[in-house]
Amino acid sequence: MKFKLFPVVLTAAVTSVLTLGIAAHYQNQIPFIAGQTNSLPVNYASYTDGGAILKSNAGAVDFQNAAEGSVKAVVHIKTTSRARTISASELAEMGGEDDFFGGLFGNRQYILPPQVGSGSGVVISPDGYIVTNNHVVAGTDQVNVTFNDRLTSTAKVVATDPSTDIALLKVDEKNLPYMEFGNSDNVHLGQWVLAVGYPLTLDATVTAGIVSGKGRSLGINHTQSLLPIESFIQTDAAMNPGNSGGALVNTDGQLVGLNSAIASPTGSYAGYSYAIPSNIVRKVANDLMQYGSVQRGYIGIKYLDHKNASPEQLSALGIDKNDGVYVAEVLEGSGAEQAGIKKGDFITQINGNKIHSEPEMIGEVARYKPGDNISITYSRAGKEYKAMVELKNKNGNTTIIKEDGAGIKLLGATLRTLGSSERNRLGLKGGVLVTDLGEGQLAQQTEMRKGFVIINANDKPVGNTDELQKAVAGSKSMKLGGLYPGYRGMYYYGLNNIGGPTNEQ
């Protein structure tokens, strides 16, 4: 019996050896044989045009120290807003159902119950300064902060900047663990980062991913500012509602971004998250701390947005064949005009940093203040030029603009005069922006919304807050006319019994 099995075993052995030999001939390896360095049949993905395999020298990335340090400096923010009365149109704008009977019975009023919100924040100093997103604290009545060790404290909103979606908070605590700023210019595609925050009201949560894009614009800040600034860092680190205002951290534990938004059709994480670069966060936070408002500098140009231009426009202006930002107009008296920049030029570098898109340019300029001189490289007719440009503020000069002089209280609302850049963008000679309706006569008697621009009172032009104050002071009733940026047509609101009793306290 043994002799009968021997030919079968011998045949099987020879067949196995031949099979391995043939496989080795075509695959240049014999898997699972002792001495082979590859335990699995995989290949490197990197290659060169010559076909040579590139071997990576990068070791494993350790997130432990960065994660343990950063969670101590990231806080949970809880906000509350008291109950208030809103109109049906306001309810619809907030996502509620349209008022079907509004046309028959007028714009009905609704009671909005107390609201509770949640987000994250980053401690940036041991004496209690915290940065978060403006949209986390906007319109709230109370802000509470809970630290990683469960300490809870009431926070004061020091100041906000809707243009960049940044808010600065302060708590009366000492010797707090805080996070150091990193240089967001040193963040590169493919770099590992951590997202730290309090998503979905969970405890401190850390997720990891890579930087998948820089200088991204979503258009999301248009909802809260006439002059939005967006130059986001894009990452695939998982974020969800509640991560807003949290930290984007490099592997050294430094703050390189402030988490702000996610791209998602459902509202939950779908693969792309966005953070405000730390260089912008640091500049804005310092300004809010020192002046109460951001000292923002402008080059003094209008540019053509690639996203909104047609292929015909891009081709006609040569934008499809040139790198950089196309200068569509140079504003009179601006730093750009004084430096010799002209319509049709392409801005390609700012202070040596290459500029490929409008958001990149905006992000670079946003870190400087009026009076600063920046080096701009631009191309004209195929030739490269350099110029030093002095940045100016929205009023066309280099003086400091403090919060106290930026707005007035009138009819219970907070109003301010449009800056020159805002006027140019809207094509207006003047106007007054409603930054907060408050709870006075303007809010009680009209359906006006925040962001409305008043351009006339009783059919007479209003160019600034002084002119509006004079018009209100001499009237018992008034018709205010104006516009909402981004919407067509004029809107009018009527006021009666001006100066009469209100519900303000």
C-alpha positions as CSV (number, residue, x, y, z in Angstrom):
1,M,0.0,0.0,0.0
2,K,2.9,2.3,0.9
3,F,4.5,1.7,-2.6
4,K,1.2,2.5,-4.3
5,L,1.0,5.9,-2.5
6,F,4.6,6.8,-3.3
7,P,4.1,7.7,-7.0
8,V,1.1,9.9,-6.0
9,V,3.1,11.8,-3.4
10,L,6.1,12.2,-5.7
11,T,3.9,13.5,-8.5
12,A,2.3,16.0,-6.2
13,A,5.6,17.2,-4.9
14,V,7.1,17.7,-8.4
15,T,3.9,19.5,-9.5
16,S,4.2,21.9,-6.6
17,V,7.8,22.7,-7.3
18,L,7.1,23.3,-11.0
19,T,4.2,25.6,-10.0
20,L,6.4,27.7,-7.7
21,G,9.1,27.8,-10.3
22,I,6.8,29.1,-13.0
23,A,5.3,31.7,-10.5
24,A,8.8,32.9,-9.6
25,H,9.6,33.3,-13.2
26,Y,6.7,35.7,-13.9
27,Q,6.4,37.4,-10.5
28,N,10.1,37.6,-9.6
29,Q,9.3,36.3,-6.1
30,I,8.2,33.2,-4.3
31,P,5.8,34.1,-1.5
32,F,5.7,32.5,1.9
33,I,9.2,30.9,1.4
34,A,11.7,31.5,4.3
35,G,14.1,34.3,3.5
36,Q,11.6,36.4,1.5
37,T,11.3,40.0,2.8
38,N,7.7,40.6,1.5
39,S,5.2,38.7,3.5
40,L,2.3,39.9,1.4
41,P,2.0,40.3,-2.4
42,V,2.0,44.1,-2.5
43,N,3.9,46.7,-4.4
44,Y,4.9,50.3,-3.7
45,A,2.6,52.9,-5.2
46,S,5.4,55.4,-5.8
47,Y,7.3,55.3,-9.1
48,T,9.3,57.4,-11.4
49,D,9.1,57.8,-15.2
50,G,12.0,55.4,-15.5
51,G,10.1,52.7,-13.5
52,A,12.5,52.8,-10.5
53,I,10.8,52.0,-7.2
54,L,10.9,54.8,-4.6
55,K,11.3,53.6,-1.0
56,S,10.0,55.9,1.7
57,N,12.2,56.6,4.7
58,A,9.3,58.0,6.8
59,G,8.7,56.2,10.0
60,A,5.5,55.7,11.8
61,V,3.8,58.9,13.0
62,D,3.1,59.0,16.8
63,F,0.1,61.2,17.7
64,Q,0.2,60.4,21.4
65,N,2.0,63.5,22.8
66,A,0.2,65.9,20.4
67,A,-3.2,64.4,21.3
68,E,-2.7,64.3,25.1
69,G,-1.4,67.9,25.1
70,S,-4.0,69.4,22.9
71,V,-7.1,68.0,24.6
72,K,-6.2,69.9,27.7
73,A,-6.3,73.2,25.9
74,V,-9.5,72.6,23.9
75,V,-12.8,73.4,25.7
76,H,-16.5,72.6,25.3
77,I,-18.6,75.6,24.6
78,K,-22.3,75.6,25.5
79,T,-24.5,78.6,24.6
80,T,-28.0,79.6,25.5
81,S,-30.4,82.1,24.0
82,R,-33.6,83.4,25.7
83,A,-37.0,83.1,24.1
84,R,-37.9,85.7,21.6
85,T,-40.6,86.7,19.1
86,I,-39.9,86.3,15.4
87,S,-41.9,86.8,12.2
88,A,-43.0,84.0,9.9
89,S,-40.5,85.2,7.3
90,E,-37.6,85.0,9.8
91,L,-38.8,81.5,10.8
92,A,-38.7,80.4,7.1
93,E,-35.1,81.8,6.8
94,M,-34.1,79.7,9.8
95,G,-35.4,76.5,8.1
96,G,-38.9,76.5,9.3
97,E,-42.0,75.9,7.1
98,D,-43.4,78.7,5.0
99,D,-46.4,80.5,6.4
100,F,-49.2,79.3,4.0
101,F,-51.7,81.8,5.3
102,G,-49.2,84.7,5.5
103,G,-50.7,86.4,2.4
104,L,-54.2,86.3,3.9
105,F,-53.5,87.3,7.5
106,G,-50.3,89.2,7.3
107,N,-46.8,88.1,8.5
108,R,-47.7,86.3,11.7
109,Q,-45.6,86.3,14.8
110,Y,-44.2,83.2,16.6
111,I,-42.5,82.6,19.9
112,L,-39.1,81.0,19.5
113,P,-38.3,79.0,22.6
114,P,-35.0,79.2,24.4
115,Q,-32.2,77.8,22.3
116,V,-29.2,75.8,23.4
117,G,-26.1,75.4,21.2
118,S,-22.8,73.6,21.4
119,G,-19.3,74.0,20.0
120,S,-15.6,74.0,20.8
121,G,-12.9,76.5,21.6
122,V,-9.1,76.7,22.0
123,V,-7.4,78.3,25.0
124,I,-4.6,80.5,23.6
125,S,-3.3,82.1,26.8
126,P,-2.9,81.0,30.5
127,D,-5.0,84.0,31.7
128,G,-8.2,82.8,30.0
129,Y,-8.4,84.0,26.3
130,I,-10.2,81.5,24.1
131,V,-10.7,81.5,20.3
132,T,-13.7,80.0,18.7
133,N,-16.0,80.5,15.7
134,N,-18.3,83.6,15.4
135,H,-21.2,81.3,14.4
136,V,-20.8,79.4,17.6
137,V,-21.6,82.4,19.8
138,A,-23.5,84.8,17.5
139,G,-26.8,85.9,18.8
140,T,-26.4,84.0,22.2
141,D,-27.2,85.5,25.6
142,Q,-24.8,83.3,27.7
143,V,-21.7,81.3,27.0
144,N,-20.4,78.6,29.3
145,V,-17.0,76.9,28.9
146,T,-16.2,73.4,30.3
147,F,-12.5,72.4,30.4
148,N,-11.2,68.9,30.0
149,D,-10.9,68.5,33.8
150,R,-14.6,69.3,34.1
151,L,-14.1,72.9,35.4
152,T,-17.0,75.0,34.1
153,S,-16.8,78.8,33.8
154,T,-18.9,81.6,32.3
155,A,-17.2,83.3,29.4
156,K,-17.5,86.8,28.2
157,V,-17.5,87.5,24.4
158,V,-14.8,90.1,24.1
159,A,-15.3,90.7,20.3
160,T,-16.1,88.9,17.1
161,D,-15.1,89.1,13.4
162,P,-17.8,87.7,11.2
163,S,-15.6,88.2,8.1
164,T,-13.3,85.4,9.2
165,D,-15.8,83.7,11.5
166,I,-13.6,84.2,14.5
167,A,-14.7,85.1,18.1
168,L,-12.6,85.9,21.1
169,L,-13.8,84.9,24.6
170,K,-12.4,85.5,28.1
171,V,-12.8,83.5,31.3
172,D,-11.7,84.6,34.8
173,E,-9.3,81.8,35.3
174,K,-5.5,81.6,35.8
175,N,-2.7,79.2,34.9
176,L,-4.7,77.4,32.3
177,P,-3.2,74.9,29.9
178,Y,-3.0,76.6,26.5
179,M,-2.0,75.8,22.9
180,E,0.9,77.5,21.1
181,F,0.3,78.8,17.6
182,G,2.1,77.0,14.7
183,N,2.9,78.6,11.4
184,S,0.2,77.6,8.9
185,D,2.5,78.6,6.0
186,N,4.4,75.4,6.9
187,V,1.4,73.2,6.5
188,H,1.7,71.1,3.3
189,L,-0.4,68.7,1.3
190,G,-0.3,65.2,2.7
191,Q,0.8,66.4,6.2
192,W,-0.7,64.6,9.1
193,V,-3.0,66.7,11.3
194,L,-5.3,66.1,14.3
195,A,-8.8,67.6,14.8
196,V,-9.6,68.1,18.4
197,G,-13.1,69.1,19.7
198,Y,-16.4,68.1,21.2
199,P,-18.5,66.7,18.3
200,L,-22.1,65.7,18.8
201,T,-21.8,66.8,22.5
202,L,-19.4,64.0,23.2
203,D,-16.3,64.4,25.5
204,A,-13.1,65.6,24.0
205,T,-12.5,63.7,20.8
206,V,-9.4,63.4,18.6
207,T,-9.4,62.3,15.0
208,A,-6.5,62.1,12.5
209,G,-6.2,62.8,8.8
210,I,-4.1,64.6,6.3
211,V,-4.2,68.0,4.7
212,S,-5.9,67.6,1.4
213,G,-6.0,71.2,0.2
214,K,-5.1,74.8,1.0
215,G,-6.5,78.2,0.1
216,R,-10.1,76.8,-0.3
217,S,-13.2,79.1,-0.4
218,L,-16.7,77.8,0.3
219,G,-18.7,81.0,0.2
220,I,-20.0,80.2,3.7
221,N,-19.0,83.5,5.4
222,H,-21.2,85.4,2.9
223,T,-24.1,84.7,5.2
224,Q,-22.6,86.8,8.0
225,S,-20.4,89.4,6.4
226,L,-20.3,91.8,3.4
227,L,-16.6,91.2,3.1
228,P,-16.0,87.6,3.8
229,I,-12.4,86.2,4.1
230,E,-12.0,82.5,3.3
231,S,-8.7,80.7,2.7
232,F,-9.4,77.4,4.4
233,I,-7.1,74.4,5.1
234,Q,-9.0,71.3,3.8
235,T,-8.5,68.0,5.7
236,D,-10.0,64.6,5.8
237,A,-9.8,64.4,9.6
238,A,-13.3,63.5,10.7
239,M,-15.4,66.4,12.1
240,N,-19.1,66.7,13.0
241,P,-21.4,69.4,14.4
242,G,-19.8,70.5,17.6
243,N,-16.3,70.5,16.2
244,S,-16.7,74.1,15.2
245,G,-14.1,76.3,17.0
246,G,-11.9,73.3,17.9
247,A,-8.3,72.9,17.1
248,L,-6.5,71.6,14.0
249,V,-3.1,70.4,15.4
250,N,0.1,69.3,13.8
251,T,2.1,66.3,15.1
252,D,4.1,68.7,17.3
253,G,0.9,69.7,19.2
254,Q,0.8,73.2,17.7
255,L,-2.4,75.0,16.6
256,V,-2.3,75.3,12.8
257,G,-6.0,75.9,12.2
258,L,-9.3,76.6,13.8
259,N,-12.0,74.1,12.7
260,S,-14.9,75.9,11.1
261,A,-16.9,74.0,8.5
262,I,-17.6,70.6,6.9
263,A,-18.7,69.9,3.3
264,S,-21.6,67.5,3.6
265,P,-25.0,66.9,1.9
266,T,-26.4,65.6,5.2
267,G,-24.9,67.9,7.8
268,S,-22.6,65.2,9.2
269,Y,-19.1,64.2,8.2
270,A,-18.8,63.2,4.5
271,G,-15.0,63.3,4.0
272,Y,-14.0,67.0,3.9
273,S,-13.5,69.4,6.7
274,Y,-12.2,73.0,6.7
275,A,-10.1,75.1,9.2
276,I,-9.1,78.8,9.3
277,P,-5.3,79.0,9.0
278,S,-3.6,79.8,12.4
279,N,-1.7,82.8,10.9
280,I,-5.1,84.4,10.3
281,V,-6.5,83.3,13.7
282,R,-3.5,84.8,15.5
283,K,-3.7,88.1,13.8
284,V,-7.5,88.5,14.3
285,A,-7.3,87.4,17.9
286,N,-4.5,89.9,18.7
287,D,-6.5,92.7,17.0
288,L,-9.7,91.8,18.9
289,M,-7.8,91.7,22.2
290,Q,-6.0,95.0,21.6
291,Y,-8.5,97.1,19.7
292,G,-11.9,95.4,19.9
293,S,-12.1,95.1,16.1
294,V,-9.9,93.8,13.4
295,Q,-7.5,96.2,11.7
296,R,-7.8,94.9,8.2
297,G,-5.7,96.1,5.3
298,Y,-6.6,96.2,1.7
299,I,-4.5,96.3,-1.5
300,G,-7.2,98.4,-3.3
301,I,-8.2,96.2,-6.2
302,K,-11.2,94.4,-7.6
303,Y,-10.5,90.9,-8.9
304,L,-12.3,88.5,-11.2
305,D,-13.4,85.4,-9.4
306,H,-12.5,82.3,-11.4
307,K,-15.5,80.4,-10.0
308,N,-18.1,82.9,-11.2
309,A,-16.4,83.6,-14.6
310,S,-17.5,81.9,-17.8
311,P,-15.0,80.0,-20.0
312,E,-15.4,82.7,-22.6
313,Q,-14.5,85.4,-20.0
314,L,-11.5,83.4,-18.9
315,S,-10.2,82.9,-22.4
316,A,-10.8,86.6,-23.5
317,L,-8.9,87.9,-20.5
318,G,-6.1,85.3,-20.9
319,I,-6.8,84.0,-17.4
320,D,-6.8,80.4,-18.7
321,K,-3.1,80.9,-19.8
322,N,-1.8,82.9,-16.8
323,D,-1.2,82.0,-13.2
324,G,-2.2,84.3,-10.4
325,V,-5.1,86.7,-9.6
326,Y,-6.5,88.9,-12.4
327,V,-6.8,92.6,-11.5
328,A,-10.2,93.7,-12.9
329,E,-10.0,97.2,-11.4
330,V,-7.7,99.4,-9.4
331,L,-9.4,101.7,-6.8
332,E,-8.6,105.3,-6.9
333,G,-6.2,106.5,-4.2
334,S,-5.4,102.9,-3.1
335,G,-2.0,101.5,-2.3
336,A,-2.2,99.4,-5.5
337,E,-2.7,102.5,-7.7
338,Q,0.2,104.3,-5.9
339,A,2.4,101.3,-6.5
340,G,1.6,101.3,-10.3
341,I,-0.5,98.1,-10.5
342,K,-3.0,98.3,-13.3
343,K,-6.1,96.6,-14.7
344,G,-5.1,93.4,-16.5
345,D,-2.2,92.6,-14.3
346,F,-1.8,89.2,-12.6
347,I,-0.8,89.1,-9.0
348,T,1.5,86.0,-8.6
349,Q,3.3,86.5,-5.3
350,I,2.8,88.3,-2.0
351,N,5.9,88.6,0.2
352,G,7.5,85.8,-1.8
353,N,4.6,83.4,-1.3
354,K,3.1,82.1,-4.5
355,I,-0.5,83.1,-5.3
356,H,-2.6,80.8,-7.5
357,S,-6.1,81.8,-6.5
358,E,-8.2,84.5,-5.0
359,P,-8.7,82.8,-1.6
360,E,-4.9,82.4,-1.4
361,M,-4.4,86.2,-2.0
362,I,-7.1,87.1,0.5
363,G,-5.6,84.8,3.1
364,E,-2.1,86.3,2.7
365,V,-3.3,89.9,2.9
366,A,-5.6,89.1,5.9
367,R,-2.6,88.7,8.2
368,Y,-1.5,92.3,7.8
369,K,-2.8,95.6,9.0
370,P,-3.3,99.1,7.5
371,G,0.0,100.9,7.2
372,D,2.0,97.7,6.5
373,N,3.9,97.5,3.3
374,I,3.8,94.2,1.4
375,S,5.8,93.1,-1.6
376,I,3.7,92.2,-4.5
377,T,4.9,90.4,-7.6
378,Y,2.8,90.7,-10.7
379,S,3.0,89.9,-14.4
380,R,2.0,92.3,-17.2
381,A,2.2,91.3,-20.9
382,G,4.4,88.3,-20.0
383,K,6.9,90.3,-18.0
384,E,7.3,90.1,-14.2
385,Y,7.4,93.2,-11.9
386,K,7.7,93.8,-8.2
387,A,6.2,96.6,-6.1
388,M,5.8,97.6,-2.5
389,V,2.2,98.3,-1.7
390,E,1.0,100.1,1.4
391,L,-2.2,98.6,2.8
392,K,-5.1,100.9,3.8
393,N,-8.2,100.3,5.9
394,K,-11.8,100.3,4.7
395,N,-12.0,104.1,4.9
396,G,-9.0,104.5,2.6
397,N,-6.4,105.5,5.2
398,T,-4.1,103.9,7.8
399,T,-5.6,105.0,11.1
400,I,-6.6,102.6,13.8
401,I,-10.4,101.8,13.8
402,K,-11.6,101.0,17.3
403,E,-14.9,99.3,18.1
404,D,-16.2,102.4,19.9
405,G,-16.1,104.4,16.8
406,A,-17.3,101.7,14.4
407,G,-21.0,101.9,15.3
408,I,-23.9,103.7,17.0
409,K,-27.0,102.8,18.9
410,L,-30.1,104.1,17.2
411,L,-33.8,102.9,17.5
412,G,-32.5,100.1,19.6
413,A,-30.2,98.8,16.9
414,T,-26.5,98.9,16.3
415,L,-25.5,100.6,13.0
416,R,-22.4,101.7,11.3
417,T,-21.4,103.6,8.2
418,L,-20.3,101.4,5.2
419,G,-16.5,101.4,4.6
420,S,-15.1,102.4,1.2
421,S,-14.4,98.8,0.2
422,E,-18.0,97.8,1.1
423,R,-19.4,100.8,-0.9
424,N,-17.3,99.9,-3.9
425,R,-18.4,96.3,-3.8
426,L,-22.1,97.2,-3.6
427,G,-21.8,100.1,-6.1
428,L,-23.1,102.7,-3.5
429,K,-21.9,106.2,-2.7
430,G,-22.9,105.7,0.9
431,G,-25.0,103.8,3.3
432,V,-25.6,102.5,6.9
433,L,-25.3,98.9,7.8
434,V,-27.5,97.3,10.4
435,T,-25.1,95.1,12.4
436,D,-27.5,94.1,15.2
437,L,-31.3,94.8,15.4
438,G,-31.4,94.7,19.2
439,E,-34.9,94.9,20.8
440,G,-35.9,98.5,20.3
441,Q,-38.3,100.2,17.9
442,L,-36.6,99.0,14.7
443,A,-37.0,95.4,15.8
444,Q,-40.5,95.8,17.2
445,Q,-42.1,97.8,14.4
446,T,-40.4,96.3,11.3
447,E,-39.4,92.9,9.9
448,M,-35.9,94.3,9.0
449,R,-33.1,91.7,9.3
450,K,-29.5,92.0,10.3
451,G,-27.3,93.0,7.3
452,F,-29.8,95.5,5.8
453,V,-28.1,98.5,4.3
454,I,-30.1,101.8,4.7
455,I,-29.5,104.2,1.8
456,N,-32.4,106.6,2.2
457,A,-34.7,108.0,4.9
458,N,-38.1,109.5,3.8
459,D,-36.8,109.3,0.3
460,K,-33.7,111.4,1.0
461,P,-30.2,109.8,0.6
462,V,-28.4,108.7,3.8
463,G,-24.6,108.3,3.4
464,N,-23.5,107.8,7.0
465,T,-24.7,107.4,10.6
466,D,-24.6,111.1,11.2
467,E,-27.0,111.8,8.4
468,L,-29.3,109.1,9.6
469,Q,-29.3,110.4,13.2
470,K,-30.2,113.8,12.0
471,A,-33.1,112.4,9.9
472,V,-34.4,110.4,12.8
473,A,-34.1,113.3,15.3
474,G,-36.4,115.5,13.2
475,S,-39.2,113.0,12.5
476,K,-42.0,111.3,14.3
477,S,-42.5,108.8,11.5
478,M,-40.1,107.5,8.9
479,K,-39.8,105.3,5.9
480,L,-36.4,103.6,5.6
481,G,-35.3,102.3,2.2
482,G,-32.3,100.1,1.3
483,L,-31.1,96.7,0.2
484,Y,-29.9,93.3,1.3
485,P,-26.5,92.5,-0.3
486,G,-26.9,89.6,-2.6
487,Y,-30.7,90.2,-3.2
488,R,-32.3,92.2,-5.9
489,G,-34.6,95.2,-5.5
490,M,-35.2,97.8,-2.8
491,Y,-36.9,97.2,0.5
492,Y,-38.8,99.7,2.6
493,Y,-39.7,99.7,6.3
494,G,-42.0,102.1,8.1
495,L,-41.6,103.5,11.6
496,N,-44.2,105.4,13.8
497,N,-44.0,107.2,17.1
498,I,-40.2,107.6,16.9
499,G,-38.9,108.5,20.3
500,G,-42.0,107.0,22.1
501,P,-41.8,104.3,24.8
502,T,-40.1,101.0,23.9
503,N,-39.3,97.7,25.6
504,E,-35.6,98.5,25.9
505,Q,-34.0,98.4,29.3
